[in-house]
């Protein structure tokens, strides 16, 4: 998994609170990156070995395949 600078910025923006500092950061990462990515994995969009690029699209994160690992059958 690789996050673009824009994706990191979104997670940081949502994970910072003037009162609590960066304490909400873990929750922001879970809500904005891990949970949506888990849903994408469950749909079968990504396969084992895929390199996933996380980018920002407005107020949300989007996931793309940056590089797909060749399967054993394709390599033969």
Secondary structure, 3 states (H helix, E strand, C coil): CEECHHHHHHHHHHHCECCCECCCHHHHHHHHHHHHHHHHHHHCCCCCCCEEEEEEECCEEEEEEEECCCCHHHHC
